[in-house]
Amino acid sequence: MASYDTDELKETFLIECEESLDRTECFFMDLESNPTDRNIINQIFRLAHSIKGSAKSVGFDQLGELTHALEELLVLLQNGQIQPNQYVVDTLLSSNDLLRMMTSNLREDYEHKTDTSVVSKRIKTIMDGFCESEVNSSSNDSISDNGLTLFSETETDLISKRTDHEPSKLRENQRPMDRQSEDKDEFIRLSLKKIESLIDNLGEQVILQSSLEEAAKNPILNEDLISKTISQLGKITLDLQKSAMALRMVPVQSLYQKTRRIIRDTSRSLGKPVEIMTKGEETEIDKVFVDELSSVVSHIIRNAIDHGIENQEERLEARKPERAKIKLNAYQSFGYFLLEIADDGRGIDTKKIYQKAMSKGLLDDQKSYSDEELINLIFTSGFSTAQSVTDVSGRGVGMDAVLSKVKSLKGDIKVISKPGIGTTFTIRLPLSIAIFNGIVFTLCGDRFVLPSTDIHEVYWFSEKQISRINENKSIITRGDEVIELVDFEKSLGIKKRPFNDSKRMVSLIVEINRKKMGLKVDDIIGQVRVVQKRLGHELKELRGVSGGAILGDGEVALVLNLSSLQDDIKNAA
């Protein structure tokens, strides 16, 4: 029992340590912008002191020793004996990165040891007598793929090197809970109000359940009471679902904090001063999305700084401020979470895209293309208009991965660009992927579910409204509006059903690349509240399917991901 308690204390410390290190990173960057603000240094010192004391108390001596060295450097900053110039802040951030790495490794193995000599040497160099010439020595530092390290290649090798020579061997004293990384738990902080709301709704549900059980003893006499209680139970169950889902929701602020570091490091690497402006920090999103969005936002921002934002000479010629701006804006709208990433750079050159795409054989020279269609080519695998490859971007292997990741989250991404003004990427995601309202429909004898937010309307039509353009293409005409009709079973790879012209037909009107399309289905069952479940291993690779849902009659319906089906739908149209 004592061993379990010790492990629990260690795990709790490591979780809190990760949160503290996220905060110190923000404070270090604030210090770089406001070097005379003593309050920032004091807050960093308090966090470092707390980490040092707690680390040693739970047995993480190496972590405590490095934090102690960092604490001594902070004392010199507090006393004004050294100034927080560029080299000092770089060292502080490097120390923070190493502490974060150590914390992550310790969560996998409590006995893990890390070589801290590189960072310790940098700290000692400053404390022994900082020399301005050493600023130049830090200019060789490179940015890694995640944009979060300030170490040179040699330093990175030393830092990540394990002291033992068998990194793949499972240590005998490693915790059983970590023998399979898939079982690793994650933690988030919860507000007391969210927990209280959940408990209140659960209490109401228990009371109604008891009332229903009592009334069921004489169902004929209590028919009205049973009906009323079931109605109230449905409302409370919905409130309970909302309360439970709220526990997964976290502010997007944590994503913004990571973005600040990416912008700082990338702008310095490329010699382009960039200022970040944020809005909607308190907008909440599913915790799963925050983690997944980090790489997406990182790539878009690095691309914006490398390709979108002009160098200082070009900005002066264009009468733009020397310091470029990247704006992040998060908000909720119509059941979706939206994140806008905008820069004030040169914009996307559609003529250059057209020329590059023609040279690659991606376009038909007999067709004309809109700016939107040309801009969307940046998401094509291997496509890049960059003249040269840099450490940041230029290989054409990133934006297709961005689109793929967003689609896997049942979302979409749109790009608006104005020459000379800038570019805005808008990522749209559902607020949550676990519980949502969905439309149940039948197709070729099977039942499927689409989220209600993906469907503009359900439209019933007759054979007279269909016009055949060719063997594979049909349209529905209603008034002045023309909607392309898609045989949905082709998109899903289902065998085509026999056509029954005596039956009134129905389509789900959706939007694919800002164009309305009608997905022809057999029938609409109705709208339901869907609790999405993961599919078994043998069904994970089903095309366009994101999960399963158990319907009211106990049968299972597949939940479709419209975003991942977009290409199939366009090909079927």
TORNU-867373 format. One record per residue (C-alpha): z, y negated, x; residue number from 1; chain; residue in three letters. Coordinates in steps of 0.05 Angstrom, whole numbers. Layout:
N
Z:Y:X:NUM:A:Ala
...
***
This chain:
573
0:0:0:1:A:Met
16:-47:57:2:A:Ala
-53:-36:88:3:A:Ser
-87:-51:22:4:A:Tyr
-47:-116:15:5:A:Asp
-67:-137:86:6:A:Thr
-140:-123:72:7:A:Asp
-135:-163:8:8:A:Glu
-106:-222:46:9:A:Leu
-161:-218:98:10:A:Lys
-215:-216:45:11:A:Glu
-185:-275:8:12:A:Thr
-181:-315:72:13:A:Phe
-254:-301:91:14:A:Leu
-278:-323:22:15:A:Ile
-238:-388:27:16:A:Glu
-260:-398:99:17:A:Cys
-334:-395:79:18:A:Glu
-321:-449:26:19:A:Glu
-284:-492:76:20:A:Ser
-341:-485:127:21:A:Leu
-391:-508:75:22:A:Asp
-348:-570:64:23:A:Arg
-340:-584:139:24:A:Thr
-415:-581:149:25:A:Glu
-424:-636:97:26:A:Cys
-368:-677:130:27:A:Phe
-401:-669:199:28:A:Phe
-466:-698:172:29:A:Met
-428:-754:137:30:A:Asp
-395:-769:204:31:A:Leu
-463:-775:237:32:A:Glu
-482:-828:185:33:A:Ser
-414:-862:185:34:A:Asn
-385:-853:256:35:A:Pro
-330:-905:245:36:A:Thr
-302:-874:181:37:A:Asp
-235:-846:204:38:A:Arg
-223:-814:136:39:A:Asn
-281:-765:147:40:A:Ile
-252:-743:214:41:A:Ile
-183:-735:182:42:A:Asn
-211:-690:127:43:A:Gln
-248:-647:178:44:A:Ile
-185:-641:220:45:A:Phe
-144:-618:160:46:A:Arg
-195:-564:143:47:A:Leu
-200:-540:215:48:A:Ala
-124:-538:221:49:A:His
-118:-498:157:50:A:Ser
-171:-448:180:51:A:Ile
-138:-440:248:52:A:Lys
-69:-426:220:53:A:Gly
-93:-378:166:54:A:Ser
-140:-340:213:55:A:Ala
-84:-324:262:56:A:Lys
-36:-306:206:57:A:Ser
-82:-251:180:58:A:Val
-100:-225:249:59:A:Gly
-168:-258:263:60:A:Phe
-146:-285:331:61:A:Asp
-216:-298:358:62:A:Gln
-234:-340:298:63:A:Leu
-169:-378:305:64:A:Gly
-180:-391:379:65:A:Glu
-249:-421:369:66:A:Leu
-222:-464:312:67:A:Thr
-165:-486:357:68:A:His
-215:-509:410:69:A:Ala
-253:-546:356:70:A:Leu
-188:-577:331:71:A:Glu
-173:-604:401:72:A:Glu
-242:-638:403:73:A:Leu
-227:-668:334:74:A:Leu
-162:-697:361:75:A:Val
-203:-736:414:76:A:Leu
-248:-761:358:77:A:Leu
-187:-782:317:78:A:Gln
-158:-820:375:79:A:Asn
-224:-854:391:80:A:Gly
-227:-824:461:81:A:Gln
-298:-799:447:82:A:Ile
-350:-824:398:83:A:Gln
-387:-780:348:84:A:Pro
-456:-790:378:85:A:Asn
-515:-743:369:86:A:Gln
-495:-691:421:87:A:Tyr
-423:-689:395:88:A:Val
-446:-679:323:89:A:Val
-495:-626:345:90:A:Asp
-438:-589:379:91:A:Thr
-394:-595:317:92:A:Leu
-450:-567:273:93:A:Leu
-464:-511:324:94:A:Ser
-390:-493:323:95:A:Ser
-391:-492:247:96:A:Asn
-452:-446:248:97:A:Asp
-418:-399:295:98:A:Leu
-354:-398:253:99:A:Leu
-397:-383:192:100:A:Arg
-431:-326:230:101:A:Met
-364:-298:252:102:A:Met
-337:-301:181:103:A:Thr
-397:-264:154:104:A:Ser
-390:-210:207:105:A:Asn
-316:-203:194:106:A:Leu
-330:-190:121:107:A:Arg
-370:-130:143:108:A:Glu
-321:-106:196:109:A:Asp
-251:-134:207:110:A:Tyr
-253:-114:280:111:A:Glu
-319:-148:297:112:A:His
-320:-190:361:113:A:Lys
-370:-245:376:114:A:Thr
-388:-278:442:115:A:Asp
-365:-350:434:116:A:Thr
-374:-372:506:117:A:Ser
-435:-416:493:118:A:Val
-403:-460:441:119:A:Val
-336:-460:477:120:A:Ser
-372:-486:539:121:A:Lys
-405:-542:500:122:A:Arg
-338:-563:471:123:A:Ile
-305:-561:540:124:A:Lys
-362:-602:569:125:A:Thr
-348:-658:519:126:A:Ile
-273:-655:529:127:A:Met
-278:-655:605:128:A:Asp
-321:-717:606:129:A:Gly
-382:-727:563:130:A:Phe
-445:-752:599:131:A:Cys
-501:-786:560:132:A:Glu
-554:-749:600:133:A:Ser
-534:-685:564:134:A:Glu
-564:-711:500:135:A:Val
-632:-695:530:136:A:Asn
-611:-624:544:137:A:Ser
-600:-613:470:138:A:Ser
-671:-633:453:139:A:Ser
-696:-564:471:140:A:Asn
-656:-534:414:141:A:Asp
-701:-500:363:142:A:Ser
-696:-490:289:143:A:Ile
-696:-419:263:144:A:Ser
-732:-393:202:145:A:Asp
-674:-412:157:146:A:Asn
-669:-481:188:147:A:Gly
-594:-475:198:148:A:Leu
-584:-467:272:149:A:Thr
-581:-516:329:150:A:Leu
-577:-465:385:151:A:Phe
-632:-454:435:152:A:Ser
-662:-384:440:153:A:Glu
-616:-366:498:154:A:Thr
-555:-390:462:155:A:Glu
-574:-354:398:156:A:Thr
-582:-289:436:157:A:Asp
-513:-297:467:158:A:Leu
-480:-316:401:159:A:Ile
-508:-259:360:160:A:Ser
-494:-208:415:161:A:Lys
-440:-158:397:162:A:Arg
-388:-141:449:163:A:Thr
-397:-67:435:164:A:Asp
-462:-32:452:165:A:His
-469:9:388:166:A:Glu
-483:-41:333:167:A:Pro
-511:11:285:168:A:Ser
-453:59:292:169:A:Lys
-404:57:234:170:A:Leu
-335:44:262:171:A:Arg
-279:90:242:172:A:Glu
-235:32:220:173:A:Asn
-289:-1:178:174:A:Gln
-268:-10:106:175:A:Arg
-295:42:57:176:A:Pro
-316:-13:9:177:A:Met
-367:-37:60:178:A:Asp
-397:30:78:179:A:Arg
-452:14:28:180:A:Gln
-473:-58:28:181:A:Ser
-498:-51:-43:182:A:Glu
-425:-46:-66:183:A:Asp
-406:-111:-32:184:A:Lys
-373:-157:-81:185:A:Asp
-385:-231:-88:186:A:Glu
-337:-285:-112:187:A:Phe
-342:-352:-146:188:A:Ile
-289:-403:-165:189:A:Arg
-276:-410:-239:190:A:Leu
-248:-469:-277:191:A:Ser
-186:-455:-319:192:A:Leu
-221:-484:-380:193:A:Lys
-276:-431:-377:194:A:Lys
-224:-375:-373:195:A:Ile
-183:-404:-430:196:A:Glu
-246:-410:-473:197:A:Ser
-262:-337:-460:198:A:Leu
-191:-314:-477:199:A:Ile
-190:-356:-541:200:A:Asp
-255:-326:-566:201:A:Asn
-232:-256:-547:202:A:Leu
-168:-268:-586:203:A:Gly
-208:-290:-647:204:A:Glu
-252:-228:-642:205:A:Gln
-191:-182:-639:206:A:Val
-162:-214:-702:207:A:Ile
-228:-207:-740:208:A:Leu
-235:-136:-716:209:A:Gln
-166:-119:-744:210:A:Ser
-183:-153:-810:211:A:Ser
-247:-113:-815:212:A:Leu
-211:-47:-801:213:A:Glu
-159:-63:-855:214:A:Glu
-212:-83:-906:215:A:Ala
-253:-20:-891:216:A:Ala
-196:22:-920:217:A:Lys
-220:1:-989:218:A:Asn
-293:-22:-979:219:A:Pro
-310:-27:-1053:220:A:Ile
-252:-73:-1070:221:A:Leu
-260:-114:-1006:222:A:Asn
-336:-119:-1005:223:A:Glu
-337:-195:-1004:224:A:Asp
-283:-198:-950:225:A:Leu
-320:-148:-907:226:A:Ile
-385:-188:-913:227:A:Ser
-349:-253:-895:228:A:Lys
-312:-222:-837:229:A:Thr
-376:-192:-808:230:A:Ile
-409:-261:-812:231:A:Ser
-350:-292:-776:232:A:Gln
-349:-236:-725:233:A:Leu
-422:-249:-709:234:A:Gly
-407:-323:-696:235:A:Lys
-347:-307:-652:236:A:Ile
-387:-254:-614:237:A:Thr
-440:-307:-598:238:A:Leu
-387:-355:-575:239:A:Asp
-356:-300:-533:240:A:Leu
-423:-286:-501:241:A:Gln
-431:-359:-484:242:A:Lys
-361:-362:-455:243:A:Ser
-374:-300:-413:244:A:Ala
-440:-326:-388:245:A:Met
-408:-393:-370:246:A:Ala
-366:-355:-318:247:A:Leu
-431:-341:-279:248:A:Arg
-453:-414:-281:249:A:Met
-440:-458:-220:250:A:Val
-461:-530:-204:251:A:Pro
-525:-537:-165:252:A:Val
-486:-581:-116:253:A:Gln
-477:-522:-68:254:A:Ser
-553:-516:-63:255:A:Leu
-558:-591:-49:256:A:Tyr
-507:-584:8:257:A:Gln
-550:-532:43:258:A:Lys
-611:-577:32:259:A:Thr
-579:-635:70:260:A:Arg
-574:-593:133:261:A:Arg
-645:-568:127:262:A:Ile
-672:-639:120:263:A:Ile
-630:-664:179:264:A:Arg
-652:-609:227:265:A:Asp
-725:-608:206:266:A:Thr
-734:-684:208:267:A:Ser
-703:-686:277:268:A:Arg
-746:-629:302:269:A:Ser
-810:-664:278:270:A:Leu
-787:-735:295:271:A:Gly
-794:-760:224:272:A:Lys
-733:-798:196:273:A:Pro
-719:-772:126:274:A:Val
-668:-794:74:275:A:Glu
-645:-747:18:276:A:Ile
-630:-772:-52:277:A:Met
-599:-726:-103:278:A:Thr
-588:-728:-178:279:A:Lys
-557:-678:-226:280:A:Gly
-508:-647:-177:281:A:Glu
-464:-622:-234:282:A:Glu
-520:-587:-271:283:A:Thr
-501:-514:-278:284:A:Glu
-543:-453:-264:285:A:Ile
-531:-379:-258:286:A:Asp
-499:-362:-191:287:A:Lys
-554:-311:-177:288:A:Val
-607:-366:-181:289:A:Phe
-570:-411:-132:290:A:Val
-571:-357:-79:291:A:Asp
-644:-339:-92:292:A:Glu
-668:-411:-95:293:A:Leu
-641:-429:-27:294:A:Ser
-701:-400:12:295:A:Ser
-750:-428:-39:296:A:Val
-724:-499:-34:297:A:Val
-718:-493:42:298:A:Ser
-791:-476:49:299:A:His
-816:-530:2:300:A:Ile
-774:-583:39:301:A:Ile
-797:-561:108:302:A:Arg
-869:-562:85:303:A:Asn
-859:-631:55:304:A:Ala
-832:-659:120:305:A:Ile
-884:-625:163:306:A:Asp
-947:-635:121:307:A:His
-930:-684:66:308:A:Gly
-892:-739:102:309:A:Ile
-931:-782:150:310:A:Glu
-909:-799:220:311:A:Asn
-878:-867:232:312:A:Gln
-943:-901:253:313:A:Glu
-980:-877:191:314:A:Glu
-923:-900:146:315:A:Arg
-923:-969:177:316:A:Leu
-999:-974:167:317:A:Glu
-990:-953:94:318:A:Ala
-934:-1006:86:319:A:Arg
-883:-952:71:320:A:Lys
-810:-952:94:321:A:Pro
-801:-921:162:322:A:Glu
-750:-873:134:323:A:Arg
-783:-825:84:324:A:Ala
-748:-801:21:325:A:Lys
-740:-732:-9:326:A:Ile
-711:-732:-79:327:A:Lys
-677:-673:-113:328:A:Leu
-665:-677:-188:329:A:Asn
-634:-620:-229:330:A:Ala
-628:-620:-305:331:A:Tyr
-631:-574:-366:332:A:Gln
-683:-579:-420:333:A:Ser
-700:-534:-479:334:A:Phe
-661:-474:-453:335:A:Gly
-688:-481:-382:336:A:Tyr
-661:-505:-315:337:A:Phe
-709:-551:-279:338:A:Leu
-707:-573:-206:339:A:Leu
-754:-628:-182:340:A:Glu
-767:-635:-107:341:A:Ile
-806:-699:-93:342:A:Ala
-828:-734:-29:343:A:Asp
-860:-802:-18:344:A:Asp
-911:-776:32:345:A:Gly
-987:-776:35:346:A:Arg
-996:-728:-23:347:A:Gly
-1040:-666:-25:348:A:Ile
-1112:-676:-3:349:A:Asp
-1153:-637:-56:350:A:Thr
-1218:-650:-18:351:A:Lys
-1190:-616:43:352:A:Lys
-1165:-558:0:353:A:Ile
-1234:-551:-32:354:A:Tyr
-1269:-549:36:355:A:Gln
-1220:-498:64:356:A:Lys
-1224:-455:1:357:A:Ala
-1300:-456:3:358:A:Met
-1300:-435:75:359:A:Ser
-1255:-376:57:360:A:Lys
-1298:-357:-2:361:A:Gly
-1243:-370:-53:362:A:Leu
-1285:-415:-98:363:A:Leu
-1352:-412:-134:364:A:Asp
-1397:-469:-110:365:A:Asp
-1431:-468:-179:366:A:Gln
-1366:-487:-214:367:A:Lys
-1327:-552:-217:368:A:Ser
-1252:-550:-208:369:A:Tyr
-1197:-597:-230:370:A:Ser
-1146:-626:-182:371:A:Asp
-1093:-581:-213:372:A:Glu
-1134:-518:-201:373:A:Glu
-1146:-539:-128:374:A:Leu
-1073:-555:-116:375:A:Ile
-1052:-487:-143:376:A:Asn
-1092:-456:-86:377:A:Leu
-1035:-473:-39:378:A:Ile
-999:-412:-69:379:A:Phe
-1055:-365:-46:380:A:Thr
-1033:-317:8:381:A:Ser
-1056:-338:77:382:A:Gly
-1083:-405:54:383:A:Phe
-1065:-467:95:384:A:Ser
-1100:-533:111:385:A:Thr
-1056:-546:171:386:A:Ala
-1095:-563:234:387:A:Gln
-1044:-528:278:388:A:Ser
-986:-480:273:389:A:Val
-916:-509:285:390:A:Thr
-847:-479:289:391:A:Asp
-837:-503:217:392:A:Val
-901:-484:180:393:A:Ser
-976:-477:182:394:A:Gly
-990:-403:179:395:A:Arg
-1003:-401:104:396:A:Gly
-952:-346:92:397:A:Val
-899:-386:56:398:A:Gly
-921:-417:-9:399:A:Met
-945:-350:-38:400:A:Asp
-875:-323:-23:401:A:Ala
-846:-384:-58:402:A:Val
-887:-369:-121:403:A:Leu
-871:-295:-118:404:A:Ser
-796:-309:-113:405:A:Lys
-797:-359:-171:406:A:Val
-837:-310:-214:407:A:Lys
-787:-254:-198:408:A:Ser
-733:-300:-229:409:A:Leu
-775:-305:-293:410:A:Lys
-793:-377:-276:411:A:Gly
-853:-419:-258:412:A:Asp
-870:-476:-211:413:A:Ile
-915:-536:-221:414:A:Lys
-942:-586:-171:415:A:Val
-962:-658:-184:416:A:Ile
-990:-698:-127:417:A:Ser
-1017:-769:-121:418:A:Lys
-1055:-789:-58:419:A:Pro
-1015:-839:-16:420:A:Gly
-955:-836:-63:421:A:Ile
-926:-766:-55:422:A:Gly
-918:-696:-84:423:A:Thr
-869:-667:-135:424:A:Thr
-854:-593:-142:425:A:Phe
-820:-574:-208:426:A:Thr
-785:-506:-211:427:A:Ile
-768:-482:-281:428:A:Arg
-721:-424:-292:429:A:Leu
-683:-395:-351:430:A:Pro
-610:-415:-352:431:A:Leu
-590:-342:-346:432:A:Ser
-625:-275:-341:433:A:Ile
-570:-233:-373:434:A:Ala
-565:-255:-446:435:A:Ile
-619:-294:-484:436:A:Phe
-655:-299:-551:437:A:Asn
-717:-256:-555:438:A:Gly
-774:-239:-601:439:A:Ile
-783:-164:-614:440:A:Val
-854:-141:-627:441:A:Phe
-892:-76:-630:442:A:Thr
-954:-58:-590:443:A:Leu
-989:9:-593:444:A:Cys
-928:41:-625:445:A:Gly
-878:16:-574:446:A:Asp
-828:-42:-580:447:A:Arg
-824:-98:-530:448:A:Phe
-784:-162:-522:449:A:Val
-805:-231:-497:450:A:Leu
-754:-288:-488:451:A:Pro
-761:-338:-545:452:A:Ser
-767:-394:-494:453:A:Thr
-833:-364:-470:454:A:Asp
-864:-366:-540:455:A:Ile
-890:-431:-570:456:A:His
-901:-400:-639:457:A:Glu
-917:-336:-676:458:A:Val
-986:-344:-709:459:A:Tyr
-1014:-298:-763:460:A:Trp
-1089:-298:-769:461:A:Phe
-1146:-260:-801:462:A:Ser
-1210:-229:-773:463:A:Glu
-1250:-289:-800:464:A:Lys
-1215:-335:-751:465:A:Gln
-1237:-295:-690:466:A:Ile
-1300:-314:-653:467:A:Ser
-1327:-266:-600:468:A:Arg
-1352:-302:-538:469:A:Ile
-1371:-239:-502:470:A:Asn
-1349:-166:-498:471:A:Glu
-1283:-184:-464:472:A:Asn
-1268:-254:-491:473:A:Lys
-1248:-278:-560:474:A:Ser
-1220:-343:-588:475:A:Ile
-1180:-362:-650:476:A:Ile
-1201:-426:-686:477:A:Thr
-1151:-463:-729:478:A:Arg
-1173:-532:-749:479:A:Gly
-1196:-570:-687:480:A:Asp
-1155:-525:-641:481:A:Glu
-1185:-467:-602:482:A:Val
-1139:-415:-572:483:A:Ile
-1162:-360:-525:484:A:Glu
-1142:-291:-552:485:A:Leu
-1117:-238:-504:486:A:Val
-1112:-163:-516:487:A:Asp
-1041:-157:-491:488:A:Phe
-1045:-82:-481:489:A:Glu
-1096:-92:-426:490:A:Lys
-1047:-137:-388:491:A:Ser
-993:-83:-394:492:A:Leu
-1040:-27:-376:493:A:Gly
-1030:7:-444:494:A:Ile
-1085:48:-477:495:A:Lys
-1123:5:-528:496:A:Lys
-1103:16:-600:497:A:Arg
-1153:30:-655:498:A:Pro
-1172:-34:-692:499:A:Phe
-1151:-39:-765:500:A:Asn
-1189:-95:-800:501:A:Asp
-1150:-87:-864:502:A:Ser
-1086:-110:-831:503:A:Lys
-1068:-183:-821:504:A:Arg
-1064:-196:-747:505:A:Met
-1011:-233:-707:506:A:Val
-1009:-267:-639:507:A:Ser
-955:-296:-596:508:A:Leu
-977:-366:-573:509:A:Ile
-955:-375:-501:510:A:Val
-973:-423:-444:511:A:Glu
-1006:-397:-381:512:A:Ile
-1019:-450:-328:513:A:Asn
-1012:-505:-380:514:A:Arg
-1063:-472:-424:515:A:Lys
-1046:-442:-492:516:A:Lys
-1064:-370:-502:517:A:Met
-1053:-321:-559:518:A:Gly
-1026:-252:-541:519:A:Leu
-1050:-204:-595:520:A:Lys
-996:-155:-617:521:A:Val
-987:-106:-675:522:A:Asp
-927:-134:-712:523:A:Asp
-865:-177:-705:524:A:Ile
-798:-143:-716:525:A:Ile
-756:-206:-712:526:A:Gly
-713:-248:-667:527:A:Gln
-651:-218:-634:528:A:Val
-598:-236:-584:529:A:Arg
-616:-195:-523:530:A:Val
-567:-167:-472:531:A:Val
-613:-147:-415:532:A:Gln
-597:-84:-376:533:A:Lys
-625:-62:-309:534:A:Arg
-675:-5:-310:535:A:Leu
-665:60:-274:536:A:Gly
-695:70:-205:537:A:His
-755:109:-233:538:A:Glu
-774:50:-279:539:A:Leu
-762:-8:-231:540:A:Lys
-836:-15:-212:541:A:Glu
-863:-21:-283:542:A:Leu
-913:-78:-285:543:A:Arg
-888:-141:-318:544:A:Gly
-821:-111:-339:545:A:Val
-756:-144:-320:546:A:Ser
-706:-99:-356:547:A:Gly
-688:-63:-420:548:A:Gly
-651:-82:-484:549:A:Ala
-614:-37:-533:550:A:Ile
-634:-59:-604:551:A:Leu
-591:-56:-666:552:A:Gly
-615:14:-685:553:A:Asp
-596:41:-617:554:A:Gly
-668:46:-591:555:A:Glu
-689:14:-525:556:A:Val
-743:-39:-518:557:A:Ala
-772:-63:-452:558:A:Leu
-761:-136:-435:559:A:Val
-825:-168:-409:560:A:Leu
-830:-221:-354:561:A:Asn
-887:-267:-375:562:A:Leu
-889:-302:-308:563:A:Ser
-904:-238:-270:564:A:Ser
-958:-221:-321:565:A:Leu
-996:-286:-315:566:A:Gln
-1050:-260:-268:567:A:Asp
-1061:-198:-311:568:A:Asp
-1066:-240:-374:569:A:Ile
-1117:-287:-342:570:A:Lys
-1158:-227:-319:571:A:Asn
-1155:-195:-388:572:A:Ala
-1177:-261:-422:573:A:Ala
***
